[in-house]
Amino acid sequence: MDCLFCKIAAGEIPSQKVYEDAQMLAFRDIEPKAPVHVLLIPKTHLDGVRALTADNAAVVAHIIAKIPEIAASLGVTDYRVVTNNGAAAGQSVQHLHFHLLGGRTLGEMG
């Protein structure tokens, strides 16, 4: 598979890791939109939210449950979590991922 995030999760492409466990990886975005901009990905490839099923959704619950701990380790208590699903929605890498944004006042989403 030629997936950028799968290669990052496998350690084939370096990243600035902020958290890792058996199910997920969190690393700094290379084009941050806020002082804290971390991508949270499952290590198992899922194209996006559309690929979620009852059988694989537990990984998302795990990622969401880890967000407060990861945010705290980065020194943020107020933050936004976003995922895009599909190219027209802004998903540039076809691997399910969440953006954790914080470190400044975030404007309205439009």
HELIX and SHEET records of a PDB file:
HELIX    1   1 LEU A    4  ALA A    9  1                                   6    
HELIX    2   2 VAL A   49  ALA A   51  5                                   3    
HELIX    3   3 ALA A   58  SER A   73  1                                  16    
HELIX    4   4 ALA A   87  ALA A   89  5                                   3    
SHEET    1   A 5 LYS A  17  GLU A  20  0                                        
SHEET    2   A 5 MET A  24  ARG A  28 -1                                        
SHEET    3   A 5 VAL A  36  PRO A  42 -1                                        
SHEET    4   A 5 PHE A  98  GLY A 102 -1                                        
SHEET    5   A 5 TYR A  79  VAL A  82 -1                                        
END                                                                             
